[in-house]
Amino acid sequence: MSKAGTEENPLRVAIVGAGPSGFYAAEHILKDGDLHAQVDLFDRLPSPFGLVRGGVAPDHPKIKSVIRVYEKTAAREGFRFFGNVKVGHDVEVEDLERLYHAIVFTVGCETDRQLGIPGEDLPGSHAATAFVGWYNAHPDYAGEEFDLVCYVAEGRHRGKFHHITPDGDLRLIERPNEYKALSLTERTVILKLHGAVDRVVPERDSYVITEDHYIDYLTRTDIAQLVPVGLAARLRRSHFLFLGYSLADWNLRVILHRIWGEQELSYSSWSIQLDPKPLEEGFWRRRGVEILHARLEDYIDALAAHLGEAQRVEVAL
């Protein structure tokens, strides 16, 4: 038999994991004009693109646009995709070894890193990964239940809010003071003040993005009069921890202005910032937010250690 990589004996490569790294590996192999290759890309999910499809929020289309690059790779001669195939369950590594010259594993971590903080597994405590996965219709998160409350930036209901229930039902919040379909004690409520992308009906996409949108957004009434009264009350009576957010970003200043106007936050709140500039410090100070000067990673580690120690003291007592 001739050497692998020739026209008579193409190099057969199995790539396990159809995320970005899997497609980049396939592209690197298939673009070599001197190499005849056949690449089979396997993934346990029925659709490709990994985190770009399931881990990037759908209202970040610029980041998701890299999928067009992967589609070009998928259109190359010699490329095949096999979804819904779990290596170690549907096919064994030994089977792949018999069928291919090489196997490339391009898989990542499927779960979040546990912080070890007491209470992180309690109902209502969710990692951002779970929400984004649910929002992207990732099959692993189909059982998650969130209530999504979104600002409407376009159309005849502009300036109001929609409530999207866990089963995908879309409801217009006409009378916030009378709206009873939300319960902060039963499920986690995600409030998207800038609108949202609709994963079920793309025509319902509506979010603040243009200059005119922002002008309209700022000139409307106090946002607390537009969201259900219970949700607005919770916003006004909550401590906030801003993890790495910068008030130098005027978008965040717009959001805070819509919730609290010019007043300080009612409850003690904190912002984790490493070496903020004087302008940044001034913005937070006017909101009554205390800046904790630390790297975000160092703060999380210290918080986990502190809570773990507090739990041990409580048990000892």
N, C-alpha and C positions, 0 to 999 in steps of 0.2 A: 504494500500500500504506500502511496506517495505521502510526502510530508504534509501534516495538517496545515491548512491555510492556502492550499492550492485549489484550482477550479475543480479538479477531480476529487479532492478530499477537503472540503471547506472546514475551517475551524468551527466547531460547534461549542457554543458557550451558553450555559444556563445562568441567568441572573435572578437571584431571589430577593424580591423587594422592589416594587415599582414606584418608588418615590424619586425625588430629584437625583440622588446619587446613582440609582439604578439606571435612569435614562442617560445620565452623563457617561456612565461606564459603557452603555450600549453604543452611544454616539462615538466614543473614542475608538471602539473596536470597528464599527461599521464604516467610519469615514476613511479608514486607511485604504488607499487605492491599491496598494500592493498586497493586500491581504483579502482572501476570499473567506468570508465568515457568515455564520448563521447564528443569530442571537434569539433565544427564547427567554422572555421576561415573565416571571411568575409572581403572583401576589395573592395573599389570602383573601383580599377584598375583591368584589366583582368589578371594580373600576380602578384605573391606574392613577398616578400622580401623587400618592401618599399625602404628606403634610400640606402640600400646596392645595390639594383639593379639600382635605378634611381638617387641617389645622390652622389655616389662615381664614380669618373672619371674612364673610362674603362681601362686606362693605369695604374691602381693600382690593379692588379689582386690579390695580396697577401691579401689586405683588403677584396676584394670580395669573397675570398675563404671560408669565414665563411658561405657562402650559403650551403656548403656541410653539415654543422651541422644542418641547418634548413631542409634540404632534409631528413635527418635521422628522424627528428621529424615528417615530413609529411608522412613518410612510416610506422609510428606506427599504430597499430590497434586502431580504434576509432577516427581517425583524418580525417576530410574532409575540403576541401578548396572551397569557393564560391567567385569567382571573378566577377567583373562588377556589384557589388551589393552596392548601396549607401544607408546607413541607414538614414531614414528621407525622402527618395524619393522612393526607390524600396521596402523598408520594414520599418515599423515603430518600434520604441523601444517597444511600447505596444505589438506588435506581438511577438517580441523576449521574452518579459516577460511571455507571455502565453506558449511559447514552451520550455523554458530553466529554469533550476534551478538558474543559475547565468549568468550575462553578465559582461564581462571585456572589458573596452574601452582602447585600446593601440594605440591611435592616437596621432600625433604630430602636429606641426604648418605647414600648407601647403604653407605659403607665407613668404617672407623675411620681416625682420623688416625694416620699412622705417626710414631713417636717418634724414629726415626733412631738407636735404641740397638742396638749390635752384639748379634746373637743373637736379636732379637725375632722373626725368621722361622724359628728353629730348631724342629724337632719338639718338641711338648710346651709350646710357648709360644703361648697363646691369649688373645685379647681377651675381655673379659666379654661383648661383643656376640655373639661366636660361640657361647659356651655358652648364653646366654639364647635366642638364635635357635634353636639345636638343641633346647633344652628346650621351646620353644613350637611345635615342629614347623614352623618356617619353612622353606619349600622351598629357600631359598638355602643353608641350612646342613644339608641332608639328608646330605651326605657327611662331616660331622664325626663323630669317634668319641671318645666319653667313656665312662668307667665311673662310674656314679653310685652312691654308697654313702649310704643314708638311714636315719635313726633312725625306728623304728616307735613311734608314740605311742599307738596304739589297737589293740584286738583281742587275740587270744590270743597274738600274738608281741610284745606290748608290751615295750619295753625292749631289744629286739634291733635288728639292722640288716638291711636289704635291700640286695642288690646288683642294680642294673639295668644290664644289659649294653648295648653300643651298638645291638644289634638289638632291644632292648626286652624281653628275657627277664628275669623277676623271680626272684631266688634269695634264699632266706633264709640268712643267715650263722649257722648253728647252732653251729659250733665254730670260733671265730676263729683259734685256734692252728693249725688244720689246713686253713684255707681257702686254696686255691691258685689260684683263678680270677682273681685280680688281679695285674697286672704293672705296677709303677710305671715300668718302662723302655720298655714298649710303647705305653701310652696314658696320657693325663692322667686322673687320678682326682679326681672332685669329691666331697668329703665334706660332707654336709649334716647337721650335728649336731642340728638342730631338726626333722628330718623333711622331707617334700617333698610337693608336689602331683603326682599321677600324670596325665600328659597322655593316656595310652592308656585307662586304666580309672579314671574319676573316683572309683569306690567305694573305690579303694585309697589315696586321699588320707589322709595321716597326718602330722601335725606338732604340735609343742608349741605350744599357744596359750592354753589356759585355766590358771587358777591351780592347779587340781588336777594338770594336766599338769606344771607346773613343780615342784610338790612331789614328784611321783613321779620326775621327771627328776633332781632333786637328791639324792634318798635312795637311788638305785640305786648299784650298784657302780661303781668307776672305769671310765670309758668306754673306756680303753685296753684293758680286758679283753674288750670287746664287739666291737671292730672287728678286722679281720684283722691279725695280728701284724706283718706287714711295714709296713702303713699306720700302725699305732700307733708303731712304731719310728721311722718317718720323721718323724712329728709331734714326737717327743721329741728328734730329732737334726737340727733345722732352724733356720735363722735366720728370723725373721719381720719383715716390714715392714708395719706397720699404717698404711694410707693414709687418714687422716681419721676413723678410728674413735675413738669416745669411750668411755672406761670409766665415764663418768657414766651411760651406758646400762647398766642392770643386766643386760639380756639378754646383753651381751657378757661381763660378769663371770661369769655362769653358765656360758657356753661355756668360758672359760679355766679356770674351776674344775673343770669336768668333764674337761679334758684334763690339767692339771698339778696339780690339787689346790691346796694352799696354797704350793707351792714356786715358786721363781723359774724362769724359762725357762732351759734348759741352755745355749743358744747365744745369742750377742749378737743382740739384736733392737731394733728402733727403731719409734717412733711419730711420725708427722708431725702436729704440732699447732700451731696459731697461737694464742698467748696463752691457754694452758690455765689453768684455775682451780687454786688450791692443792689442792683435793680431788682433781681429776683427776691432778695431778702425783703425789700420794701413792699413788693406785691403781697408776699405771704403775711407780713406784719400787719398790713392794712386789713387783712381778713381775720386777724387774731389767731393765726396758725403758727404754732411753734415749729421751728426748723431743727431737726436732729441731724447734726453733721456726721454722716457716716456713709460708707458704701452700703448699697442695698443688701448685698450678700452678707456683710458683717452684721448688719442689723437683724436680719432673719435668723442667723446663727445665734446671736445673743438673745433674741426673743425666745427661741426654742429652748435654750439652756435655762433661761430665767423661769419659764413656765414649767419646765421639767423639775427644777428645784422646788418651786412652789408646790407642785403636786406631791413630791416626796415629803415635804414638811407637813402637808395636810394629812397624808397617810400616817405619818409618825404620831401626829396628835390624836 
